[in-house]
């Protein structure tokens, strides 16, 4: 039997974790008690209508990430929390949250269906919660998330309680990538990814204080940016300090070589006082940092993970071009998706929403 723990192996080879945050337009988080099976939506408490809807959305290639979440009370409460986080476009600070409290999990699919077509349900809640932190504890999917993620969830819960952060919720979550960086987490609504969390570093992220250099060890990147340029954003964080987390940011790849070995990247941002800046940087594939290893405990073969180094960074005279990504989840979603998929040369198969009500 292979006794490899992928997280231990990644640490052993000294892999830099930056550039591993995943870019999604929308996160849909569904409270569902554990246990969770390896394929999360095959789990006991997931109703068939929700599983079918998730499968159809995946077939449609919508940029949506579905996750199951739970906390220490999920198996006791008589309602189900549904959270929808949708990314802001252009200069922004992350995602916009919509929260719903439903009588049971069987009602979730119908609410998601209405949301997809822009018919906002009346059960949306206004809450004082300003941050939802997800810790991957999906041990049936990867044993590192059981070995490191589950214990860290409890440590993190105690830290949040000790700091009296009533506006912060902590959740156990199903897999969102990066087993080999366990314990790994997403901080919403910003959408920043972290890994290899230690208790002191977690306190720094919660309070945005302490040694900013800790991000060299724990910061996987910001999910609103392409993975290739997430290292550039880390460079700017180290330059501007914790104030950076209050800025509105946008980024793009301006151009890249055919083999993606050289990239010209651009990040613009707006400070709290309204002043705007634009930086450009040259990113080069770093063969010394690029690693070949197994991405998870259950991986059959090794994968290559390309790493980039910022070789030059300068303030650009011109302003960043606004991002042109479409926003999904409005009343024109059908037309937008038809246009998008047709442009990509693929046929859009319309979801028959009636069977999910």
SULMO-V466954 format. One record per pair of residues at least 4 apart in sequence whose ideal C-beta (glycine too) atoms are under 6 Angstrom apart, sorted by the first residue. I is the first residue (numbers start at 1). J is the second residue. D is the distance in Angstrom with one decimal. If there is no record, write none. Layout:
I,J,D  I,J,D
//
This chain:
5,144,5.5  6,144,5.6  6,179,5.5  6,180,4.1  6,294,5.6  6,296,5.3  6,297,4.9  7,144,4.2  7,148,6.0  7,180,5.3  7,182,4.5  9,293,5.9  10,15,4.6  10,180,4.1  13,291,5.7  15,291,5.1  16,289,5.5  16,307,5.7  17,181,5.1  17,195,5.0  17,220,5.1  18,221,5.6  18,230,5.7  18,231,4.7  18,234,5.4  19,221,5.6  19,227,4.8  19,230,4.7  19,231,5.5  20,178,5.3  20,220,4.6  21,193,3.7  21,220,4.8  21,221,3.4  21,223,4.7  21,230,5.9  22,177,5.1  22,223,6.0  23,223,5.6  24,63,5.7  24,65,4.4  25,63,3.7  25,87,5.3  25,328,5.5  26,64,4.5  26,86,4.8  27,65,5.1  27,85,4.3  28,64,6.0  28,66,5.1  28,84,5.4  29,67,5.2  29,69,4.9  29,83,4.1  30,68,5.6  30,82,5.9  30,108,5.5  31,69,5.6  31,74,5.6  31,80,5.0  31,81,4.2  32,45,5.2  32,68,4.3  33,45,5.5  33,70,5.7  33,74,4.7  33,75,4.2  34,70,5.5  36,40,5.2  36,43,4.7  36,68,6.0  36,174,5.7  37,42,4.7  37,43,4.9  37,140,5.8  38,140,4.7  38,141,5.0  40,68,5.1  40,174,4.1  41,46,5.1  41,51,4.7  41,54,5.3  46,50,5.6  46,51,5.5  47,106,4.8  49,109,4.3  49,356,5.1  50,108,5.4  50,109,4.5  53,109,4.7  53,356,4.6  54,66,5.1  56,351,4.8  57,62,5.1  57,64,5.8  60,351,6.0  67,173,5.3  67,174,5.2  68,174,4.5  69,171,4.1  69,173,5.1  70,74,4.0  70,172,5.1  71,171,5.6  73,77,5.3  79,101,5.1  80,102,4.7  80,104,5.8  80,105,4.7  82,100,4.3  82,108,5.6  83,99,5.5  84,98,4.5  85,95,4.0  85,97,5.4  85,188,5.4  85,189,5.9  86,95,6.0  86,96,5.4  86,329,5.5  87,95,5.3  87,224,6.0  88,92,3.4  89,323,5.8  89,325,5.8  89,327,5.6  90,250,5.6  90,322,5.0  90,323,5.6  91,248,4.3  91,250,4.9  91,270,5.4  92,248,5.5  93,248,5.4  94,189,4.7  94,190,3.9  94,191,4.8  95,189,4.4  95,191,5.4  97,189,5.4  98,124,5.6  99,125,4.6  99,127,5.8  100,111,5.8  100,123,5.2  100,124,5.8  101,125,5.6  102,107,4.3  103,107,5.9  109,356,4.4  110,357,5.1  111,121,5.3  113,353,4.7  113,356,5.1  114,119,4.2  114,121,5.5  116,333,5.9  118,330,4.9  118,331,3.2  128,167,5.8  129,167,5.7  129,169,5.4  130,167,4.5  131,168,4.6  132,169,5.1  132,188,4.6  133,170,5.1  133,185,5.8  133,187,5.4  134,171,5.1  134,173,3.9  134,186,4.6  135,149,5.6  135,152,5.9  135,153,4.5  135,185,4.9  136,145,4.8  136,149,4.9  136,173,5.4  136,184,5.2  137,145,5.9  137,149,4.4  137,150,4.5  137,153,5.4  137,172,3.9  138,145,5.0  138,174,4.6  138,175,4.5  139,145,5.4  139,146,2.6  141,175,4.6  142,179,4.0  142,296,5.0  142,297,5.3  143,147,5.9  143,297,5.0  144,148,5.6  144,179,5.2  144,182,4.0  144,297,5.9  145,149,4.0  145,182,5.3  146,150,5.5  148,182,4.0  148,183,4.4  149,182,5.2  149,183,4.6  152,156,5.9  152,183,3.7  152,197,5.8  153,172,5.2  155,199,5.8  156,170,5.2  156,202,5.9  157,170,5.2  160,165,5.0  160,168,5.2  160,170,5.7  178,184,4.7  178,195,5.8  179,296,4.3  181,195,2.9  181,196,5.7  183,197,4.9  184,195,4.3  185,194,4.9  186,193,5.6  187,192,4.8  191,223,4.0  191,224,5.7  192,222,5.2  193,220,3.7  193,221,5.7  194,218,5.0  194,220,5.9  195,220,5.0  196,218,5.6  197,202,5.3  197,218,5.9  201,214,4.6  201,218,4.9  204,210,3.8  204,214,5.6  208,242,4.4  208,245,5.6  212,241,5.5  214,218,6.0  215,219,3.9  219,234,5.8  221,230,3.1  222,233,5.7  225,229,5.6  225,230,5.3  225,233,5.9  225,251,4.6  226,253,5.8  228,263,5.7  229,251,5.5  229,265,4.1  231,308,5.5  232,265,5.2  232,267,5.9  232,281,5.0  232,310,5.7  235,310,5.3  237,244,4.7  240,244,4.3  246,272,5.3  247,269,4.5  247,271,5.7  248,270,4.4  249,269,4.5  250,268,5.4  250,320,5.9  250,323,5.5  251,267,4.2  252,266,5.5  253,263,5.9  253,265,5.7  254,264,4.3  254,266,5.2  255,264,4.9  256,260,5.4  256,263,4.4  257,261,5.3  257,262,4.4  261,285,4.4  262,284,5.7  263,283,4.2  265,281,5.2  265,283,5.6  266,280,5.0  266,320,5.4  267,279,5.3  268,278,4.2  268,320,3.3  269,277,5.8  270,276,4.8  271,275,4.9  278,316,4.4  278,319,5.4  278,320,4.9  279,315,5.6  280,314,6.0  280,316,4.6  281,310,5.1  281,313,4.4  282,311,5.0  282,312,4.5  283,308,4.3  283,310,5.9  284,309,5.7  284,311,5.0  285,306,5.8  286,307,5.0  286,309,4.2  289,307,3.8  290,306,5.2  290,307,5.0  291,305,5.3  292,302,5.0  292,304,5.0  293,302,5.4  294,299,4.0  294,302,5.4  295,299,5.1  295,303,5.1  326,336,5.5  328,333,5.7  332,336,5.3  333,337,6.0  337,341,6.0  337,348,5.5  338,348,4.9  341,346,4.7  341,348,4.1
//
